[in-house]
Amino acid sequence: MKRLFAFCTALFLGVALLAQDPWKITATNINPANYYGITVANGMIGIVSSPEPFKVKDVVLAGAYDLYGRGRVSNFLRSFNLLNMQLGIDGRSISVADVQNMRQELDMQKASFTCSFNYGDKATISYTYYSLRHLPFTVLMDVKVTPKKDITINAASVMEAPDALKDVQNYYNEIDRPHVTISLLTSSAKSPTGKLLMCASNTFLFSEQHGSEPRVIHEMWDNNMHLMKFTKKLKAGESYQFSIAGSSITSAHHDDPLNEAERMTIFAKLEGRDRLLSFHQKAWAQLWKSDIQIEGDPQSQQDIRSMLYHLYSFTREGSDMSPSPMGLSGLGYNGHVFWDTELWMYPALLVLHPEMAKSMVEYRFQRLTAAKKNAFNHGYKGAMFPWESAGTGVEETPVWALSGPFEHHITACVGIAAWNYYCVTQDKDWLREKGWPILKETADFWASRVERNGPGKYDIKNVVAADEWAENVDNNAWTNAAAKAVLNYATDAALLLGVKPDADWKLVAQNIPVLKFDNGVTREHATYNGEGIKQGDVNLLAYPLKEVNDPKQIKKDLEYYETRVPTEGTPAMTQAIFALLYARIGDGDKAFHFFQDAYLPNLNPPLRVIAETKGGTNPYFTTGAGGILQSILMGFGGVEITPTGVTQIKSTLPKHWKKLTLTGIGIENKTFVVK
């Protein structure tokens, strides 16, 4: 604990600790050399902050993949940077060296990021950007300049193509109508292999009446960059505000992305700033009806709300998109989809917003045919989902990683997610149309995957465990127990739908072994003898599977495996599952210890963004956030998914928490309170 305390103390020396506000994360001491951006996103387009004024580190578009870079597999593409700006005052462009008293703030309630600063004795400046929740491909930035003396500003919106894109084309158009003039700064480019066309367009939104707005001028700098700009004289003390709205889309999302990018930008322009923000804020207000409220611990409240904000930001209702481990915060893990979605992010979202979680299951359903081909290629029946999945649903794991051919538990995770969607929603029509095909094919896979060596010995050999340091092992605890669960869930689904289940599924489930040591501790795999583990494996049998349900056995497994996790280099989810289980068996102190250990050493300045590991620098790790949210919801909050819906079981709070309130739970929008 001393190491943890020292680490956290050093970490937050550069952060303004304003934890009393549960909705806003604020930083006032911003060091560009030790800065990790925070993301504003709407489930489709993510904008990552920068320490430099009027700059954005990354713009990430969900579903935009091409073959380039790491591992000869599909990668996320950086989009055009829609919101990069230049602002000059009296002929001099503002740089990071020119600003004083910079303050950055994420408002989670409004899903906005604001940066403000002073520019010498001339002006106070701020800008706020939004990834508009109601418009999946559109972003907005407000700029406000308050002069301290008479000044002239030169403002430019700069469109620059990322390095990986090729065949860049730049366009500038003006649409002149009696009631409006629309200046469109537009670019298109091909992805590295030419598979995709990526397009972006933006425009100014002025506060003046039509006819009085500034004149916009277009400048072409080179093939990869162009801009539009205007000049405005301002008087001391009179604030001036303007906005930039822009859209980005690719041929993966629309058959005509170039024209559609401009159409969507025109739509935003004519909606106007106030209407855009009104619809955006109403959409987020609806999301926040499902919330987690902690009384008695302001810092935990703020941190948990940040995790929930990021999970909401990286997921979108009505799509077939599924978030990668880093969500829309950058290009981490190539933007691929792993078990991180189904096991770690999905359960929290499923009980808070089933309509959003549905998109994650839809992602798998749309790629079921590819999973069936994958099973065929490996000599199995049914569907075998890839360990890393991108646009098409084929295996996208780099060949040097053994997880691609061998980490088969992902197929169980997909089946479990499908069953749990039915359990929470009780939607039999969905179960019949989409859930049942997933469950049937994943059950057929496991029935063909086992090796039938006699009663109790339907072995699952040669897998990479959930604990990924255990490669090519036999009878891994999590893999075996998850396979059993899917086989049983498929049988239950068939009976619900009036379909005759395959009798072999039950037979196989009853004969898959879960191994134990002589002392009664569940053994991670056939050759496991107490080595260090990368992440939780055996303990997942108690939650979410309920394969282990005796509190004494749960505690025995916890006490054994919690000492096998190194203090560095392991992901956040393991401690989260320890916290969840200790809360359920009544040890609030240990639960709170592991809750904090799951993320405090993983935070990066200046805005408390979570990295994958203790001391890591690759935020934002949405997988870890999802696990920690489960420790609150299903652990301290006692939320339980059952075949007949969502209920609440007994659990335990940390001693200093006065009350935990969970709102908007399940399709009935229940409120659960723990005191």
C-alpha positions in Angstrom: 0.0 0.0 0.0 2.9 2.4 0.6 4.1 2.0 -3.0 0.5 2.7 -4.2 0.2 5.8 -2.1 3.6 7.2 -3.2 2.8 6.5 -6.8 -0.6 8.2 -6.6 0.9 11.2 -4.7 3.5 11.8 -7.4 1.1 11.2 -10.2 -1.3 14.0 -9.1 1.2 16.7 -8.3 0.4 18.2 -11.7 -3.4 17.8 -11.4 -5.9 20.2 -10.0 -7.8 17.9 -7.6 -11.3 19.3 -7.8 -13.0 16.0 -7.0 -15.8 17.8 -5.2 -17.6 18.3 -8.5 -18.9 14.9 -9.5 -19.5 15.9 -13.2 -16.3 17.9 -14.1 -12.7 16.8 -14.3 -10.5 19.9 -14.3 -6.7 20.5 -14.8 -4.9 23.7 -14.3 -1.2 22.7 -14.4 -0.8 21.3 -17.9 2.6 19.9 -18.9 2.8 19.1 -22.6 5.7 16.6 -21.8 3.5 14.6 -19.5 0.0 14.9 -21.0 -2.5 12.2 -21.9 -5.6 13.3 -23.8 -9.2 12.8 -22.8 -11.8 11.9 -25.4 -15.1 13.4 -26.4 -17.0 10.9 -28.5 -20.5 9.9 -29.6 -20.1 6.2 -30.3 -18.9 6.9 -33.9 -16.4 9.7 -33.9 -13.9 10.4 -31.1 -11.9 13.6 -30.5 -8.8 13.3 -28.3 -7.6 16.4 -26.5 -4.1 18.0 -26.8 -2.1 20.3 -24.5 -1.6 22.7 -27.4 -4.2 25.5 -27.9 -6.6 24.9 -30.7 -5.2 21.5 -31.5 -6.7 18.0 -31.4 -4.5 15.0 -31.0 -6.6 12.5 -32.9 -9.9 12.1 -34.6 -11.0 8.4 -34.6 -13.9 7.1 -36.7 -15.4 3.8 -35.7 -15.6 1.1 -38.4 -12.9 2.7 -40.6 -10.2 0.0 -41.1 -7.6 -0.8 -43.7 -4.6 -3.1 -44.0 -1.5 -1.1 -42.9 1.0 -0.8 -40.0 1.2 -3.3 -37.2 1.0 -7.0 -37.9 -0.2 -7.2 -41.6 -3.8 -6.9 -40.3 -6.5 -4.3 -40.4 -6.0 -1.1 -38.4 -8.1 1.9 -37.4 -7.5 4.8 -39.7 -7.0 8.3 -38.3 -9.6 10.7 -39.8 -9.0 14.2 -41.0 -8.5 16.5 -38.1 -11.8 18.5 -38.4 -11.2 20.8 -35.5 -7.6 21.9 -35.8 -7.4 25.7 -35.8 -5.1 28.6 -35.9 -5.9 31.8 -34.1 -3.8 35.0 -34.5 -4.1 38.2 -32.6 -2.7 41.4 -34.2 -0.8 39.4 -36.8 0.8 36.9 -34.4 -0.4 33.2 -34.2 -1.0 31.9 -30.7 1.3 29.0 -29.7 1.6 27.0 -26.5 4.5 29.3 -25.4 2.2 32.4 -25.5 -0.6 31.3 -23.2 -1.0 31.7 -19.5 -3.3 30.2 -16.9 -4.4 27.4 -19.2 -7.3 25.4 -17.8 -8.9 22.3 -19.4 -12.1 20.7 -18.2 -14.2 17.7 -19.2 -17.9 18.3 -18.5 -19.2 14.7 -18.4 -22.8 15.7 -18.0 -22.8 17.7 -21.2 -20.1 15.6 -22.9 -18.0 18.7 -23.7 -14.3 19.6 -23.5 -13.3 23.2 -22.8 -9.9 24.8 -22.8 -9.4 28.4 -21.7 -6.4 30.6 -21.3 -5.1 34.2 -21.2 -3.1 35.7 -24.1 -0.9 38.3 -22.4 -2.6 41.6 -21.8 -4.7 41.3 -25.0 -7.4 38.7 -24.6 -9.0 35.8 -22.7 -9.8 32.9 -25.0 -11.7 29.7 -24.6 -12.9 26.9 -26.9 -15.3 24.0 -26.3 -15.8 21.0 -28.6 -18.5 18.4 -28.8 -19.0 15.1 -30.6 -22.6 15.6 -31.2 -24.6 12.7 -29.7 -27.6 13.0 -32.0 -25.5 13.2 -35.2 -23.1 10.3 -35.4 -20.6 11.7 -37.9 -20.7 15.4 -36.8 -18.7 17.5 -34.4 -18.9 21.1 -33.2 -16.5 23.6 -31.7 -17.3 26.9 -30.1 -14.7 29.6 -29.8 -15.0 32.7 -27.6 -12.5 35.7 -27.5 -12.9 38.4 -24.9 -10.4 41.3 -25.7 -8.8 43.3 -22.9 -8.0 46.0 -25.5 -8.9 46.6 -29.1 -7.5 43.8 -31.3 -7.8 42.1 -34.7 -8.2 38.4 -34.8 -7.3 36.1 -37.7 -9.0 32.7 -37.3 -8.4 29.7 -39.6 -9.9 26.3 -39.8 -7.1 23.9 -41.0 -7.9 20.6 -42.8 -4.8 18.3 -42.9 -4.7 14.7 -44.1 -3.1 12.1 -41.8 0.1 10.6 -43.1 -1.3 7.2 -43.8 -3.8 8.4 -46.3 -3.0 8.9 -50.0 -4.3 10.6 -53.1 -5.6 13.5 -51.1 -8.1 15.8 -52.9 -9.0 19.2 -51.5 -12.1 21.2 -52.3 -13.6 24.5 -51.4 -17.1 25.5 -52.2 -19.4 28.4 -51.4 -23.2 28.0 -51.4 -24.8 31.5 -51.6 -28.5 31.8 -50.8 -30.5 34.9 -49.8 -30.7 33.7 -46.2 -27.2 32.1 -45.8 -23.7 31.8 -47.2 -22.1 28.4 -46.6 -18.3 28.0 -47.0 -17.3 24.3 -47.2 -13.7 23.2 -46.5 -13.6 19.6 -47.8 -11.0 16.9 -48.2 -11.0 13.3 -49.4 -8.3 10.7 -49.5 -7.9 7.0 -50.0 -6.9 4.5 -47.3 -3.4 2.9 -47.6 -4.6 0.1 -49.9 -7.2 2.2 -51.6 -10.0 0.1 -50.1 -11.7 3.0 -48.5 -12.4 6.6 -49.4 -12.3 8.9 -46.3 -13.9 12.3 -46.5 -14.3 15.3 -44.2 -15.9 18.7 -44.5 -16.4 21.7 -42.1 -17.8 25.2 -42.1 -17.9 28.3 -39.9 -21.1 29.2 -37.9 -21.0 32.9 -37.2 -22.9 34.8 -34.5 -23.6 37.8 -36.7 -26.8 38.2 -38.8 -26.5 37.1 -42.4 -24.9 39.8 -44.4 -22.8 41.0 -41.5 -20.6 37.9 -41.0 -16.9 38.1 -41.8 -15.7 37.3 -45.3 -14.2 33.8 -45.6 -11.0 33.2 -47.7 -9.7 29.9 -48.8 -5.9 29.1 -49.0 -4.2 26.0 -50.4 -0.9 25.3 -48.6 0.1 21.9 -50.1 -1.6 18.7 -51.3 -2.2 17.5 -47.7 -3.3 20.8 -46.1 -5.7 23.7 -46.8 -7.6 26.1 -44.8 -10.3 28.8 -44.7 -9.9 31.9 -42.6 -11.4 35.2 -41.7 -10.4 38.5 -40.0 -12.4 40.4 -37.4 -11.7 43.6 -35.5 -12.8 43.4 -31.8 -13.2 46.1 -29.2 -12.0 45.9 -25.6 -14.5 44.1 -23.4 -16.8 42.9 -26.1 -16.8 39.1 -26.4 -17.0 37.5 -29.8 -18.1 34.0 -30.5 -18.0 31.8 -33.6 -18.2 28.0 -34.2 -17.0 25.3 -36.5 -19.2 22.4 -37.5 -17.8 19.4 -39.4 -18.5 15.9 -40.5 -16.3 12.9 -41.4 -17.4 9.6 -43.0 -16.0 6.9 -45.2 -17.1 4.5 -47.9 -17.4 1.8 -45.1 -20.3 3.9 -43.8 -21.9 5.3 -46.9 -21.7 4.7 -50.7 -21.1 8.3 -51.5 -19.0 9.7 -48.6 -17.7 12.8 -50.3 -21.1 14.3 -51.0 -22.5 13.0 -47.8 -19.8 14.7 -45.7 -20.7 18.0 -47.2 -24.5 17.3 -46.9 -24.1 16.6 -43.2 -22.0 19.7 -42.6 -24.6 21.8 -44.4 -27.3 20.2 -42.3 -25.4 21.2 -39.1 -24.8 24.7 -40.5 -28.5 25.3 -41.1 -29.6 23.7 -37.8 -27.5 26.3 -36.1 -25.4 26.1 -33.0 -28.2 26.5 -30.5 -30.3 23.7 -31.9 -27.3 21.4 -32.3 -26.3 21.8 -28.6 -29.9 21.5 -27.5 -30.4 18.1 -29.2 -26.9 17.0 -28.0 -27.6 17.8 -24.4 -31.0 16.2 -24.5 -29.5 13.0 -25.8 -26.9 13.0 -23.0 -29.6 13.8 -20.4 -31.4 10.7 -21.5 -28.2 8.6 -21.1 -27.6 9.9 -17.6 -31.0 8.7 -16.4 -29.0 5.5 -15.9 -26.3 6.5 -13.4 -24.2 5.5 -10.4 -24.3 7.7 -7.4 -21.9 7.3 -4.5 -22.4 9.2 -1.2 -19.5 9.6 1.1 -16.6 9.4 -1.4 -16.4 12.3 -3.8 -13.3 11.1 -5.6 -14.6 7.6 -6.2 -17.9 9.2 -7.5 -16.0 11.4 -10.0 -13.8 8.5 -11.1 -16.7 6.1 -11.6 -18.7 8.7 -13.5 -15.7 9.2 -15.8 -15.7 5.5 -16.5 -19.4 5.5 -17.2 -19.0 8.6 -19.4 -16.3 6.9 -21.5 -18.3 3.7 -21.9 -21.3 5.7 -23.0 -19.1 7.8 -25.3 -17.6 4.8 -27.1 -20.9 2.9 -27.8 -23.8 3.8 -30.1 -27.4 2.6 -30.2 -28.7 1.4 -33.5 -25.4 0.4 -35.0 -23.5 -2.9 -35.5 -20.3 -1.3 -34.0 -18.5 -2.8 -31.0 -15.8 -0.9 -29.1 -12.2 -2.0 -29.0 -10.2 -2.0 -25.7 -9.3 1.7 -26.2 -12.7 2.7 -27.5 -12.4 5.8 -29.7 -9.4 7.2 -27.7 -6.8 6.4 -30.4 -5.5 3.6 -32.5 -4.6 1.2 -29.6 -5.0 -2.5 -30.4 -5.6 -1.5 -34.0 -9.2 -0.7 -33.0 -10.0 -4.5 -32.9 -12.7 -6.1 -31.0 -11.8 -8.8 -28.4 -13.5 -10.5 -25.4 -12.9 -7.1 -23.8 -16.3 -6.1 -25.2 -18.4 -9.1 -24.3 -17.0 -9.9 -20.8 -15.8 -6.5 -19.5 -17.6 -3.6 -21.2 -20.9 -5.2 -22.2 -22.4 -6.3 -18.8 -22.4 -2.8 -17.3 -23.9 -1.3 -20.4 -26.4 -4.2 -20.7 -28.0 -3.4 -17.3 -27.8 0.4 -17.7 -28.7 0.8 -21.4 -29.8 -2.5 -23.1 -30.5 -0.6 -26.3 -26.9 0.4 -26.5 -25.5 -3.0 -25.5 -27.6 -4.5 -28.4 -25.2 -2.9 -30.9 -22.4 -5.1 -29.5 -24.4 -8.3 -30.0 -25.5 -7.1 -33.4 -21.8 -6.7 -34.3 -21.3 -10.4 -33.7 -24.5 -11.5 -35.3 -23.6 -9.7 -38.5 -20.3 -11.5 -38.6 -21.7 -15.0 -37.8 -21.1 -16.3 -41.3 -17.4 -15.4 -41.1 -17.2 -17.2 -37.7 -18.7 -20.3 -39.3 -16.1 -20.2 -42.0 -13.4 -19.9 -39.3 -14.7 -23.0 -37.6 -14.7 -24.9 -40.9 -11.1 -23.9 -41.5 -10.0 -25.3 -38.2 -11.9 -28.6 -38.6 -14.8 -27.7 -36.2 -18.5 -27.3 -36.5 -20.6 -24.3 -35.7 -19.1 -20.8 -35.3 -15.6 -20.0 -34.1 -15.3 -16.3 -33.4 -11.9 -14.6 -34.0 -9.8 -13.5 -31.1 -9.3 -10.1 -32.8 -12.1 -8.9 -35.1 -12.4 -5.7 -37.2 -14.6 -4.8 -40.1 -15.4 -8.2 -41.7 -15.3 -10.6 -38.8 -12.3 -12.7 -40.0 -9.4 -13.3 -37.7 -7.3 -10.2 -37.4 -4.7 -11.2 -34.8 -1.1 -10.7 -36.0 0.4 -14.1 -36.7 3.1 -13.8 -34.1 0.4 -13.8 -31.4 -0.7 -17.3 -30.4 -4.0 -15.9 -29.2 -5.3 -15.9 -32.8 -5.3 -19.6 -33.4 -5.8 -20.7 -29.8 -7.7 -18.3 -27.5 -11.0 -20.0 -28.1 -12.8 -18.8 -25.0 -13.9 -15.7 -27.1 -16.5 -18.0 -28.7 -18.0 -18.7 -25.3 -18.0 -15.1 -24.4 -20.1 -14.2 -27.5 -22.6 -16.9 -26.7 -22.9 -15.8 -23.0 -23.4 -12.2 -24.2 -26.3 -13.3 -26.5 -28.0 -15.2 -23.7 -27.6 -12.4 -21.2 -29.2 -9.9 -23.7 -32.3 -12.1 -23.7 -32.2 -12.4 -19.9 -32.2 -8.7 -19.3 -34.7 -7.7 -22.1 -36.9 -10.9 -22.1 -37.2 -10.2 -25.9 -38.2 -13.6 -27.4 -38.5 -12.2 -30.9 -34.9 -11.1 -30.7 -33.9 -14.4 -29.2 -35.5 -16.3 -32.0 -34.1 -14.1 -34.8 -30.6 -13.4 -33.6 -29.8 -14.8 -30.2 -30.7 -18.4 -31.0 -28.5 -18.5 -34.2 -25.5 -17.3 -32.1 -26.2 -19.7 -29.3 -26.8 -22.7 -31.6 -23.6 -22.2 -33.6 -21.4 -21.5 -30.5 -22.8 -24.6 -28.8 -22.2 -26.7 -31.9 -18.6 -25.4 -31.9 -18.0 -26.5 -28.3 -19.6 -29.9 -28.9 -17.2 -30.4 -31.7 -14.2 -28.8 -29.9 -14.1 -31.2 -26.9 -12.1 -34.4 -27.0 -14.3 -37.2 -25.6 -12.1 -39.3 -23.4 -14.7 -40.8 -21.1 -17.1 -39.6 -18.4 -16.0 -36.4 -16.8 -13.1 -36.2 -19.4 -14.5 -34.3 -22.3 -11.3 -32.4 -22.4 -10.6 -29.0 -24.1 -6.9 -29.2 -25.0 -4.4 -26.8 -26.5 -5.8 -23.4 -25.7 -4.5 -20.0 -24.7 -6.2 -19.3 -21.3 -8.0 -16.1 -20.2 -4.7 -15.8 -18.3 -2.8 -15.2 -21.4 0.6 -16.1 -19.9 -0.8 -19.7 -20.0 -0.3 -20.7 -23.7 -1.2 -24.0 -25.2 -2.5 -25.6 -22.0 -5.2 -28.2 -21.4 -8.5 -27.9 -19.6 -8.2 -24.2 -18.7 -10.7 -23.4 -16.0 -12.3 -20.3 -17.6 -12.4 -21.9 -21.1 -14.0 -25.1 -19.9 -16.5 -23.5 -17.6 -17.5 -20.9 -20.2 -18.0 -23.6 -22.8 -20.3 -25.5 -20.3 -22.3 -22.3 -19.8 -22.9 -21.8 -23.5 -23.9 -25.4 -24.0 -26.5 -25.1 -21.2 -27.7 -21.6 -22.3 -28.3 -23.0 -25.9 -30.4 -25.8 -24.4 -32.4 -23.3 -22.3 -32.9 -21.0 -25.3 -34.2 -23.9 -27.4 -36.7 -24.9 -24.8 -37.9 -21.3 -24.5 -38.5 -21.1 -28.2 -40.2 -24.5 -28.5 -37.2 -25.9 -30.5 -35.9 -29.4 -29.7 -32.4 -28.9 -28.3 -29.5 -31.1 -29.4 -29.3 -33.7 -26.6 -25.5 -33.8 -27.1 -25.1 -30.3 -25.7 -26.2 -31.3 -22.2 -24.1 -34.5 -22.4 -21.0 -32.5 -23.3 -21.6 -29.9 -20.7 -22.0 -32.5 -18.0 -18.6 -34.1 -18.8 -16.3 -31.0 -19.3 -14.0 -31.0 -16.3 -13.1 -28.1 -14.0 -9.9 -29.1 -12.3 -8.9 -28.7 -8.6 -5.7 -29.0 -6.5 -5.6 -31.4 -3.6 -6.3 -28.5 -1.2 -9.6 -27.8 -3.0 -8.5 -24.6 -4.8 -9.8 -24.5 -8.4 -6.8 -25.2 -10.7 -6.3 -22.8 -13.6 -5.2 -25.5 -16.0 -3.9 -29.1 -16.1 -0.2 -28.1 -15.7 -0.7 -25.0 -13.5 1.4 -25.0 -10.3 1.1 -21.6 -8.7 2.8 -19.4 -11.3 2.1 -15.7 -11.6 -1.0 -14.9 -13.7 -1.5 -12.0 -16.1 -5.2 -11.6 -15.4 -8.3 -13.2 -13.8 -9.2 -16.6 -14.9 -10.4 -19.0 -12.2 -12.2 -16.3 -10.2 -14.4 -15.6 -13.2 -16.1 -19.0 -12.5 -17.8 -17.4 -9.5 -18.8 -14.3 -11.5 -20.1 -14.1 -14.2 -20.6 -17.8 -14.6 -21.8 -19.0 -11.2 -20.0 -22.3 -11.9 -18.5 -21.7 -8.4 -21.2 -20.5 -6.0 -20.3 -21.6 -2.5 -19.0 -18.5 -0.6 -16.3 -20.6 1.1 -15.0 -21.9 -2.3 -15.1 -18.4 -3.7 -13.1 -17.1 -0.8 -10.6 -20.0 -1.1 -10.0 -19.3 -4.8 -9.8 -15.5 -4.1 -7.2 -15.9 -1.4 -5.1 -18.2 -3.6 -5.1 -16.2 -6.8 -5.0 -12.7 -5.5 -1.4 -13.4 -4.4 -0.5 -14.6 -7.9 -1.0 -11.2 -9.6 2.3 -9.2 -10.0 2.2 -5.5 -9.0 3.1 -4.4 -12.5 2.3 -5.3 -16.1 -1.2 -6.7 -15.6 -4.5 -5.2 -16.8 -7.0 -3.5 -14.5 -9.8 -6.1 -14.8 -8.3 -8.7 -12.4 -8.5 -6.5 -9.3 -12.0 -5.4 -10.4 -13.2 -9.0 -10.3 -11.6 -9.5 -6.9 -13.4 -6.3 -5.6 -16.7 -7.6 -7.0 -16.4 -11.0 -5.4 -15.3 -9.7 -2.0 -18.2 -7.3 -2.0 -20.6 -10.2 -2.7 -19.1 -12.4 0.1 -19.3 -9.6 2.6 -15.8 -8.2 3.0 -16.2 -4.5 2.2 -12.7 -3.5 3.2 -11.0 -6.0 0.9 -13.4 -5.1 -1.8 -12.5 -1.4 -1.6 -8.8 -2.2 -1.5 -9.0 -4.0 -4.8 -11.5 -1.5 -6.3 -8.8 1.2 -5.7 -5.9 -1.0 -6.8 -7.7 -1.7 -10.0 -7.3 1.8 -11.3 -5.6 4.4 -9.1 -2.1 3.3 -10.1 -3.2 3.3 -13.8 -4.3 7.0 -13.9 -2.4 9.4 -16.1 -2.3 13.2 -15.9 -3.7 15.7 -16.1 -7.3 14.4 -16.5 -7.2 11.0 -14.7 -7.4 8.9 -17.8 -7.0 5.1 -17.2 -4.2 3.1 -18.8 -4.2 -0.6 -19.2 -1.6 -1.4 -16.5 -0.1 0.2 -13.4 2.2 2.9 -14.6 1.1 2.3 -18.2 0.7 5.1 -20.7 -1.8 3.8 -23.3 -5.2 5.3 -22.2 -8.1 5.2 -22.4 -8.5 1.6 -21.3 -12.2 1.0 -21.6 -11.9 -2.7 -20.8 -10.6 -1.8 -17.3 -13.3 0.8 -16.9 -16.0 -1.8 -17.8 -14.6 -4.2 -15.2 -14.5 -1.6 -12.5 -18.1 -0.5 -13.3 -19.1 -4.2 -12.8 -17.4 -4.1 -9.4 -19.7 -1.3 -8.5 -22.9 -2.5 -10.2 -22.7 -6.2 -9.6 -20.4 -6.1 -6.6 -21.2 -3.3 -4.2 -24.6 -2.8 -5.9 -25.6 -6.5 -6.0 -27.1 -6.3 -9.5 -27.8 -9.8 -10.7 -28.7 -10.9 -14.2 -31.1 -13.9 -14.0 -33.1 -15.9 -16.7 -36.2 -13.9 -15.8 -34.6 -10.4 -15.7 -32.5 -8.1 -13.5 -32.7 -8.4 -9.7 -30.6 -7.4 -6.7 -28.8 -9.7 -4.2 -27.2 -8.9 -0.9 -23.8 -7.2 -1.0 -21.5 -5.0 1.1 -20.4 -1.4 0.8 -17.0 0.1 1.9 -17.4 1.4 5.5 -17.1 5.1 4.5 -19.6 5.0 1.7 -22.9 6.2 3.1 -25.1 5.1 0.2 -24.9 3.7 -3.3 -27.8 4.5 -5.7 -28.1 2.8 -9.1 -30.7 4.3 -11.4 -32.2 3.2 -14.7 -31.4 -0.5 -14.3 -32.8 -2.9 -16.9 -35.8 -2.4 -19.2 -38.0 -1.4 -16.3 -35.6 1.4 -15.3 -35.4 0.2 -11.7 -33.6 2.0 -8.9 -31.4 0.0 -6.5 -30.1 1.4 -3.3 -27.5 0.0 -0.9 -26.8 1.7 2.4 
